[in-house]
């Protein structure tokens, strides 16, 4: 699972095209919302990234995740057993 690093101010997500939804406490980037759902949500309470892609041709959200990774904002969560 991916998440935004703890030391990052989430306001920076605006620079990547994300919008804040105060009702849900999430930063959102939606590529498609009419005939399917392709989106990236980032929860403010745990910084986890939620990604969903309905159509293979949708690539904008993957590009956003790539941009966040290249900017050094994302870390991979490891699970302890």
LUMMARVEX-785557 format. One record per residue: x, y, z of N, C-alpha, C in turn. Coordinates in Angstrom, 3 decimals. Layout:
N
<roro><n_x>X</n_x><n_y>Y</n_y><n_z>Z</n_z><ca_x>X</ca_x><ca_y>Y</ca_y><ca_z>Z</ca_z><c_x>X</c_x><c_y>Y</c_y><c_z>Z</c_z></roro>
...
***
This chain:
81
<roro><n_x>0.845</n_x><n_y>-1.170</n_y><n_z>0.000</n_z><ca_x>0.000</ca_x><ca_y>0.000</ca_y><ca_z>0.000</ca_z><c_x>0.891</c_x><c_y>1.234</c_y><c_z>0.000</c_z></roro>
<roro><n_x>0.432</n_x><n_y>2.263</n_y><n_z>-0.683</n_z><ca_x>1.176</ca_x><ca_y>3.513</ca_y><ca_z>-0.773</ca_z><c_x>0.543</c_x><c_y>4.574</c_y><c_z>0.109</c_z></roro>
<roro><n_x>1.389</n_x><n_y>5.500</n_y><n_z>0.553</n_z><ca_x>0.890</ca_x><ca_y>6.628</ca_y><ca_z>1.335</ca_z><c_x>1.795</c_x><c_y>7.825</c_y><c_z>1.133</c_z></roro>
<roro><n_x>1.262</n_x><n_y>8.993</n_y><n_z>1.449</n_z><ca_x>2.053</ca_x><ca_y>10.216</ca_y><ca_z>1.427</ca_z><c_x>2.876</c_x><c_y>10.258</c_y><c_z>2.715</c_z></roro>
<roro><n_x>4.119</n_x><n_y>10.654</n_y><n_z>2.617</n_z><ca_x>4.995</ca_x><ca_y>10.718</ca_y><ca_z>3.790</ca_z><c_x>4.418</c_x><c_y>11.665</c_y><c_z>4.840</c_z></roro>
<roro><n_x>4.675</n_x><n_y>11.342</n_y><n_z>6.099</n_z><ca_x>4.125</ca_x><ca_y>12.127</ca_y><ca_z>7.215</ca_z><c_x>4.628</c_x><c_y>13.568</c_y><c_z>7.261</c_z></roro>
<roro><n_x>5.843</n_x><n_y>13.804</n_y><n_z>6.793</n_z><ca_x>6.425</ca_x><ca_y>15.145</ca_y><ca_z>6.912</ca_z><c_x>6.009</c_x><c_y>16.084</c_y><c_z>5.775</c_z></roro>
<roro><n_x>5.060</n_x><n_y>15.656</n_y><n_z>4.937</n_z><ca_x>4.613</ca_x><ca_y>16.443</ca_y><ca_z>3.794</ca_z><c_x>3.332</c_x><c_y>17.208</c_y><c_z>4.151</c_z></roro>
<roro><n_x>3.309</n_x><n_y>18.502</n_y><n_z>3.824</n_z><ca_x>2.089</ca_x><ca_y>19.298</ca_y><ca_z>3.971</ca_z><c_x>1.186</c_x><c_y>18.956</c_y><c_z>2.789</c_z></roro>
<roro><n_x>0.010</n_x><n_y>18.426</n_y><n_z>3.065</n_z><ca_x>-0.878</ca_x><ca_y>17.951</ca_y><ca_z>2.004</ca_z><c_x>-1.384</c_x><c_y>19.057</c_y><c_z>1.083</c_z></roro>
<roro><n_x>-1.227</n_x><n_y>20.299</n_y><n_z>1.464</n_z><ca_x>-1.606</ca_x><ca_y>21.415</ca_y><ca_z>0.593</ca_z><c_x>-0.828</c_x><c_y>21.375</c_y><c_z>-0.724</c_z></roro>
<roro><n_x>0.331</n_x><n_y>20.752</n_y><n_z>-0.725</n_z><ca_x>1.136</ca_x><ca_y>20.652</ca_y><ca_z>-1.939</ca_z><c_x>0.409</c_x><c_y>19.859</c_y><c_z>-3.033</c_z></roro>
<roro><n_x>-0.563</n_x><n_y>19.050</n_y><n_z>-2.640</n_z><ca_x>-1.309</ca_x><ca_y>18.252</ca_y><ca_z>-3.614</ca_z><c_x>-2.078</c_x><c_y>19.129</c_y><c_z>-4.601</c_z></roro>
<roro><n_x>-2.389</n_x><n_y>20.362</n_y><n_z>-4.210</n_z><ca_x>-3.056</ca_x><ca_y>21.286</ca_y><ca_z>-5.132</ca_z><c_x>-2.203</c_x><c_y>21.503</c_y><c_z>-6.385</c_z></roro>
<roro><n_x>-0.886</n_x><n_y>21.522</n_y><n_z>-6.213</n_z><ca_x>0.030</ca_x><ca_y>21.726</ca_y><ca_z>-7.337</ca_z><c_x>-0.024</c_x><c_y>20.575</c_y><c_z>-8.339</c_z></roro>
<roro><n_x>-0.544</n_x><n_y>19.434</n_y><n_z>-7.916</n_z><ca_x>-0.641</ca_x><ca_y>18.256</ca_y><ca_z>-8.776</ca_z><c_x>-2.069</c_x><c_y>18.047</c_y><c_z>-9.301</c_z></roro>
<roro><n_x>-2.949</n_x><n_y>19.020</n_y><n_z>-9.074</n_z><ca_x>-4.299</ca_x><ca_y>18.952</ca_y><ca_z>-9.605</ca_z><c_x>-5.322</c_x><c_y>18.313</c_y><c_z>-8.689</c_z></roro>
<roro><n_x>-4.971</n_x><n_y>18.038</n_y><n_z>-7.429</n_z><ca_x>-5.909</ca_x><ca_y>17.456</ca_y><ca_z>-6.480</ca_z><c_x>-6.786</c_x><c_y>18.548</c_y><c_z>-5.881</c_z></roro>
<roro><n_x>-7.997</n_x><n_y>18.180</n_y><n_z>-5.512</n_z><ca_x>-8.930</ca_x><ca_y>19.088</ca_y><ca_z>-4.840</ca_z><c_x>-9.305</c_x><c_y>18.476</c_y><c_z>-3.494</c_z></roro>
<roro><n_x>-9.456</n_x><n_y>19.332</n_y><n_z>-2.503</n_z><ca_x>-9.793</ca_x><ca_y>18.861</ca_y><ca_z>-1.165</ca_z><c_x>-11.301</c_x><c_y>18.800</c_y><c_z>-0.982</c_z></roro>
<roro><n_x>-11.794</n_x><n_y>17.670</n_y><n_z>-0.493</n_z><ca_x>-13.213</ca_x><ca_y>17.482</ca_y><ca_z>-0.170</ca_z><c_x>-13.330</c_x><c_y>17.493</c_y><c_z>1.347</c_z></roro>
<roro><n_x>-13.790</n_x><n_y>18.623</n_y><n_z>1.890</n_z><ca_x>-13.871</ca_x><ca_y>18.795</ca_y><ca_z>3.338</ca_z><c_x>-14.874</c_x><c_y>17.847</c_y><c_z>3.977</c_z></roro>
<roro><n_x>-15.929</n_x><n_y>17.486</n_y><n_z>3.256</n_z><ca_x>-16.945</ca_x><ca_y>16.593</ca_y><ca_z>3.806</ca_z><c_x>-16.410</c_x><c_y>15.192</c_y><c_z>4.071</c_z></roro>
<roro><n_x>-15.480</n_x><n_y>14.746</n_y><n_z>3.256</n_z><ca_x>-14.941</ca_x><ca_y>13.387</ca_y><ca_z>3.402</ca_z><c_x>-13.531</c_x><c_y>13.351</c_y><c_z>3.959</c_z></roro>
<roro><n_x>-12.884</n_x><n_y>14.495</n_y><n_z>4.052</n_z><ca_x>-11.515</ca_x><ca_y>14.525</ca_y><ca_z>4.552</ca_z><c_x>-10.548</c_x><c_y>13.847</c_y><c_z>3.599</c_z></roro>
<roro><n_x>-10.727</n_x><n_y>14.101</n_y><n_z>2.314</n_z><ca_x>-9.891</ca_x><ca_y>13.470</ca_y><ca_z>1.300</ca_z><c_x>-9.444</c_x><c_y>14.492</c_y><c_z>0.260</c_z></roro>
<roro><n_x>-8.239</n_x><n_y>14.269</n_y><n_z>-0.244</n_z><ca_x>-7.773</ca_x><ca_y>14.957</ca_y><ca_z>-1.434</ca_z><c_x>-8.121</c_x><c_y>14.064</c_y><c_z>-2.602</c_z></roro>
<roro><n_x>-8.700</n_x><n_y>14.633</n_y><n_z>-3.667</n_z><ca_x>-9.211</ca_x><ca_y>13.817</ca_y><ca_z>-4.763</ca_z><c_x>-8.695</c_x><c_y>14.299</c_y><c_z>-6.114</c_z></roro>
<roro><n_x>-8.410</n_x><n_y>13.322</n_y><n_z>-6.945</n_z><ca_x>-8.174</ca_x><ca_y>13.575</ca_y><ca_z>-8.362</ca_z><c_x>-9.004</c_x><c_y>12.557</c_y><c_z>-9.123</c_z></roro>
<roro><n_x>-10.007</n_x><n_y>13.033</n_y><n_z>-9.858</n_z><ca_x>-10.892</ca_x><ca_y>12.144</ca_y><ca_z>-10.619</ca_z><c_x>-10.621</c_x><c_y>12.316</c_y><c_z>-12.103</c_z></roro>
<roro><n_x>-10.386</n_x><n_y>11.193</n_y><n_z>-12.750</n_z><ca_x>-10.193</ca_x><ca_y>11.208</ca_y><ca_z>-14.197</ca_z><c_x>-11.511</c_x><c_y>10.957</c_y><c_z>-14.911</c_z></roro>
<roro><n_x>-12.283</n_x><n_y>10.049</n_y><n_z>-14.385</n_z><ca_x>-13.549</ca_x><ca_y>9.678</ca_y><ca_z>-15.011</ca_z><c_x>-14.564</c_x><c_y>9.464</c_y><c_z>-13.892</c_z></roro>
<roro><n_x>-15.741</n_x><n_y>10.020</n_y><n_z>-14.102</n_z><ca_x>-16.753</ca_x><ca_y>9.859</ca_y><ca_z>-13.063</ca_z><c_x>-18.141</c_x><c_y>9.637</c_y><c_z>-13.651</c_z></roro>
<roro><n_x>-18.287</n_x><n_y>9.649</n_y><n_z>-14.975</n_z><ca_x>-19.607</ca_x><ca_y>9.524</ca_y><ca_z>-15.592</ca_z><c_x>-19.917</c_x><c_y>8.074</c_y><c_z>-15.940</c_z></roro>
<roro><n_x>-19.102</n_x><n_y>7.468</n_y><n_z>-16.761</n_z><ca_x>-19.374</ca_x><ca_y>6.093</ca_y><ca_z>-17.207</ca_z><c_x>-18.399</c_x><c_y>5.097</c_y><c_z>-16.585</c_z></roro>
<roro><n_x>-18.005</n_x><n_y>5.348</n_y><n_z>-15.379</n_z><ca_x>-17.064</ca_x><ca_y>4.505</ca_y><ca_z>-14.653</ca_z><c_x>-16.289</c_x><c_y>5.395</c_y><c_z>-13.711</c_z></roro>
<roro><n_x>-15.538</n_x><n_y>4.814</n_y><n_z>-12.845</n_z><ca_x>-14.797</ca_x><ca_y>5.612</ca_y><ca_z>-11.874</ca_z><c_x>-13.311</c_x><c_y>5.294</c_y><c_z>-11.960</c_z></roro>
<roro><n_x>-12.550</n_x><n_y>6.305</n_y><n_z>-12.251</n_z><ca_x>-11.098</ca_x><ca_y>6.210</ca_y><ca_z>-12.176</ca_z><c_x>-10.655</c_x><c_y>7.399</c_y><c_z>-11.338</c_z></roro>
<roro><n_x>-10.005</n_x><n_y>7.114</n_y><n_z>-10.214</n_z><ca_x>-9.668</ca_x><ca_y>8.204</ca_y><ca_z>-9.295</ca_z><c_x>-8.485</c_x><c_y>7.832</c_y><c_z>-8.404</c_z></roro>
<roro><n_x>-7.943</n_x><n_y>8.883</n_y><n_z>-7.780</n_z><ca_x>-6.953</ca_x><ca_y>8.753</ca_y><ca_z>-6.716</ca_z><c_x>-7.480</c_x><c_y>9.583</c_y><c_z>-5.562</c_z></roro>
<roro><n_x>-7.653</n_x><n_y>8.967</n_y><n_z>-4.417</n_z><ca_x>-8.038</ca_x><ca_y>9.667</ca_y><ca_z>-3.193</ca_z><c_x>-6.906</c_x><c_y>9.523</c_y><c_z>-2.188</c_z></roro>
<roro><n_x>-6.668</n_x><n_y>10.570</n_y><n_z>-1.421</n_z><ca_x>-5.680</ca_x><ca_y>10.521</ca_y><ca_z>-0.347</ca_z><c_x>-6.397</c_x><c_y>10.928</c_y><c_z>0.937</c_z></roro>
<roro><n_x>-6.487</n_x><n_y>9.996</n_y><n_z>1.870</n_z><ca_x>-7.167</ca_x><ca_y>10.235</ca_y><ca_z>3.148</ca_z><c_x>-6.278</c_x><c_y>11.076</c_y><c_z>4.060</c_z></roro>
<roro><n_x>-6.821</n_x><n_y>12.134</n_y><n_z>4.631</n_z><ca_x>-6.013</ca_x><ca_y>13.024</ca_y><ca_z>5.471</ca_z><c_x>-5.692</c_x><c_y>12.415</c_y><c_z>6.834</c_z></roro>
<roro><n_x>-6.503</n_x><n_y>11.506</n_y><n_z>7.315</n_z><ca_x>-6.278</ca_x><ca_y>10.952</ca_y><ca_z>8.659</ca_z><c_x>-5.167</c_x><c_y>9.916</c_y><c_z>8.697</c_z></roro>
<roro><n_x>-4.816</n_x><n_y>9.311</n_y><n_z>7.557</n_z><ca_x>-3.723</ca_x><ca_y>8.328</ca_y><ca_z>7.575</ca_z><c_x>-2.798</c_x><c_y>8.449</c_y><c_z>6.369</c_z></roro>
<roro><n_x>-3.063</n_x><n_y>9.418</n_y><n_z>5.485</n_z><ca_x>-2.258</ca_x><ca_y>9.689</ca_y><ca_z>4.285</ca_z><c_x>-2.221</c_x><c_y>8.529</c_y><c_z>3.286</c_z></roro>
<roro><n_x>-3.082</n_x><n_y>7.549</n_y><n_z>3.428</n_z><ca_x>-3.088</ca_x><ca_y>6.417</ca_y><ca_z>2.504</ca_z><c_x>-3.686</c_x><c_y>6.820</c_y><c_z>1.163</c_z></roro>
<roro><n_x>-3.146</n_x><n_y>6.223</n_y><n_z>0.108</n_z><ca_x>-3.590</ca_x><ca_y>6.491</ca_y><ca_z>-1.249</ca_z><c_x>-4.546</c_x><c_y>5.386</c_y><c_z>-1.677</c_z></roro>
<roro><n_x>-5.726</n_x><n_y>5.794</n_y><n_z>-2.136</n_z><ca_x>-6.732</ca_x><ca_y>4.862</ca_y><ca_z>-2.642</ca_z><c_x>-6.845</c_x><c_y>5.112</c_y><c_z>-4.139</c_z></roro>
<roro><n_x>-6.653</n_x><n_y>4.059</n_y><n_z>-4.925</n_z><ca_x>-6.651</ca_x><ca_y>4.185</ca_y><ca_z>-6.376</ca_z><c_x>-7.623</c_x><c_y>3.194</c_y><c_z>-6.982</c_z></roro>
<roro><n_x>-8.378</n_x><n_y>3.657</n_y><n_z>-7.967</n_z><ca_x>-9.293</ca_x><ca_y>2.770</ca_y><ca_z>-8.684</ca_z><c_x>-9.264</c_x><c_y>3.136</c_y><c_z>-10.162</c_z></roro>
<roro><n_x>-9.192</n_x><n_y>2.105</n_y><n_z>-11.003</n_z><ca_x>-9.180</ca_x><ca_y>2.304</ca_y><ca_z>-12.446</ca_z><c_x>-10.179</c_x><c_y>1.354</c_y><c_z>-13.078</c_z></roro>
<roro><n_x>-11.187</n_x><n_y>1.908</n_y><n_z>-13.744</n_z><ca_x>-12.214</ca_x><ca_y>1.090</ca_y><ca_z>-14.381</ca_z><c_x>-11.873</c_x><c_y>0.710</c_y><c_z>-15.812</c_z></roro>
<roro><n_x>-11.190</n_x><n_y>1.589</n_y><n_z>-16.523</n_z><ca_x>-10.887</ca_x><ca_y>1.325</ca_y><ca_z>-17.933</ca_z><c_x>-9.382</c_x><c_y>1.365</c_y><c_z>-18.158</c_z></roro>
<roro><n_x>-8.895</n_x><n_y>0.433</n_y><n_z>-18.966</n_z><ca_x>-7.458</ca_x><ca_y>0.372</ca_y><ca_z>-19.237</ca_z><c_x>-6.940</c_x><c_y>1.630</c_y><c_z>-19.911</c_z></roro>
<roro><n_x>-7.791</n_x><n_y>2.303</n_y><n_z>-20.655</n_z><ca_x>-7.362</ca_x><ca_y>3.500</ca_y><ca_z>-21.374</ca_z><c_x>-7.183</c_x><c_y>4.712</c_y><c_z>-20.459</c_z></roro>
<roro><n_x>-7.649</n_x><n_y>4.639</n_y><n_z>-19.229</n_z><ca_x>-7.482</ca_x><ca_y>5.733</ca_y><ca_z>-18.270</ca_z><c_x>-6.067</c_x><c_y>5.703</c_y><c_z>-17.711</c_z></roro>
<roro><n_x>-5.305</n_x><n_y>6.755</n_y><n_z>-17.991</n_z><ca_x>-3.913</ca_x><ca_y>6.776</ca_y><ca_z>-17.544</ca_z><c_x>-3.552</c_x><c_y>8.014</c_y><c_z>-16.729</c_z></roro>
<roro><n_x>-4.433</n_x><n_y>8.991</n_y><n_z>-16.646</n_z><ca_x>-4.101</ca_x><ca_y>10.223</ca_y><ca_z>-15.930</ca_z><c_x>-3.821</c_x><c_y>9.992</c_y><c_z>-14.451</c_z></roro>
<roro><n_x>-4.591</n_x><n_y>9.118</n_y><n_z>-13.823</n_z><ca_x>-4.395</ca_x><ca_y>8.864</ca_y><ca_z>-12.390</ca_z><c_x>-3.065</c_x><c_y>8.165</c_y><c_z>-12.128</c_z></roro>
<roro><n_x>-2.710</n_x><n_y>7.230</n_y><n_z>-12.995</n_z><ca_x>-1.404</ca_x><ca_y>6.579</ca_y><ca_z>-12.842</ca_z><c_x>-0.280</c_x><c_y>7.593</c_y><c_z>-13.028</c_z></roro>
<roro><n_x>-0.487</n_x><n_y>8.524</n_y><n_z>-13.947</n_z><ca_x>0.501</ca_x><ca_y>9.574</ca_y><ca_z>-14.158</ca_z><c_x>0.627</c_x><c_y>10.441</c_y><c_z>-12.911</c_z></roro>
<roro><n_x>-0.487</n_x><n_y>10.740</n_y><n_z>-12.249</n_z><ca_x>-0.444</ca_x><ca_y>11.531</ca_y><ca_z>-11.011</ca_z><c_x>0.346</c_x><c_y>10.801</c_y><c_z>-9.927</c_z></roro>
<roro><n_x>0.110</n_x><n_y>9.506</n_y><n_z>-9.790</n_z><ca_x>0.853</ca_x><ca_y>8.726</ca_y><ca_z>-8.787</ca_z><c_x>2.341</c_x><c_y>8.727</c_y><c_z>-9.124</c_z></roro>
<roro><n_x>2.657</n_x><n_y>8.600</n_y><n_z>-10.406</n_z><ca_x>4.050</ca_x><ca_y>8.641</ca_y><ca_z>-10.839</ca_z><c_x>4.680</c_x><c_y>9.995</c_y><c_z>-10.505</c_z></roro>
<roro><n_x>3.964</n_x><n_y>11.087</n_y><n_z>-10.788</n_z><ca_x>4.473</ca_x><ca_y>12.424</ca_y><ca_z>-10.490</ca_z><c_x>4.721</c_x><c_y>12.612</c_y><c_z>-8.995</c_z></roro>
<roro><n_x>3.805</n_x><n_y>12.131</n_y><n_z>-8.167</n_z><ca_x>3.981</ca_x><ca_y>12.223</ca_y><ca_z>-6.715</ca_z><c_x>5.190</c_x><c_y>11.411</c_y><c_z>-6.258</c_z></roro>
<roro><n_x>5.387</n_x><n_y>10.255</n_y><n_z>-6.882</n_z><ca_x>6.537</ca_x><ca_y>9.409</ca_y><ca_z>-6.551</ca_z><c_x>7.840</c_x><c_y>10.101</c_y><c_z>-6.933</c_z></roro>
<roro><n_x>7.891</n_x><n_y>10.656</n_y><n_z>-8.126</n_z><ca_x>9.104</ca_x><ca_y>11.325</ca_y><ca_z>-8.591</ca_z><c_x>9.406</c_x><c_y>12.584</c_y><c_z>-7.774</c_z></roro>
<roro><n_x>8.388</n_x><n_y>13.195</n_y><n_z>-7.201</n_z><ca_x>8.586</ca_x><ca_y>14.368</ca_y><ca_z>-6.348</ca_z><c_x>9.025</c_x><c_y>13.969</c_y><c_z>-4.938</c_z></roro>
<roro><n_x>9.079</n_x><n_y>12.670</n_y><n_z>-4.663</n_z><ca_x>9.528</ca_x><ca_y>12.192</ca_y><ca_z>-3.357</ca_z><c_x>8.482</c_x><c_y>12.292</c_y><c_z>-2.270</c_z></roro>
<roro><n_x>7.204</n_x><n_y>12.295</n_y><n_z>-2.636</n_z><ca_x>6.133</ca_x><ca_y>12.463</ca_y><ca_z>-1.664</ca_z><c_x>5.533</c_x><c_y>11.147</c_y><c_z>-1.170</c_z></roro>
<roro><n_x>5.799</n_x><n_y>10.055</n_y><n_z>-1.889</n_z><ca_x>5.154</ca_x><ca_y>8.774</ca_y><ca_z>-1.594</ca_z><c_x>6.144</c_x><c_y>7.800</c_y><c_z>-0.970</c_z></roro>
<roro><n_x>5.616</n_x><n_y>7.020</n_y><n_z>-0.024</n_z><ca_x>6.365</ca_x><ca_y>5.903</ca_y><ca_z>0.545</ca_z><c_x>5.501</c_x><c_y>4.661</c_y><c_z>0.511</c_z></roro>
<roro><n_x>6.143</n_x><n_y>3.521</n_y><n_z>0.483</n_z><ca_x>5.431</ca_x><ca_y>2.241</ca_y><ca_z>0.477</ca_z><c_x>5.303</c_x><c_y>1.756</c_y><c_z>1.910</c_z></roro>
<roro><n_x>4.096</n_x><n_y>1.373</n_y><n_z>2.282</n_z><ca_x>3.868</ca_x><ca_y>0.810</ca_y><ca_z>3.618</ca_z><c_x>4.265</c_x><c_y>-0.656</c_y><c_z>3.617</c_z></roro>
<roro><n_x>4.942</n_x><n_y>-1.052</n_y><n_z>4.640</n_z><ca_x>5.273</ca_x><ca_y>-2.461</ca_y><ca_z>4.788</ca_z><c_x>4.428</c_x><c_y>-3.035</c_y><c_z>5.895</c_z></roro>
<roro><n_x>4.019</n_x><n_y>-4.265</n_y><n_z>5.722</n_z><ca_x>3.208</ca_x><ca_y>-4.929</ca_y><ca_z>6.754</ca_z><c_x>4.113</c_x><c_y>-5.817</c_y><c_z>7.578</c_z></roro>
<roro><n_x>3.948</n_x><n_y>-5.737</n_y><n_z>8.863</n_z><ca_x>4.712</ca_x><ca_y>-6.584</ca_y><ca_z>9.772</ca_z><c_x>3.909</c_x><c_y>-7.818</c_y><c_z>10.107</c_z></roro>
<roro><n_x>4.586</n_x><n_y>-8.952</n_y><n_z>10.108</n_z><ca_x>3.901</ca_x><ca_y>-10.208</ca_y><ca_z>10.443</ca_z><c_x>4.366</c_x><c_y>-10.740</c_y><c_z>11.765</c_z></roro>
***
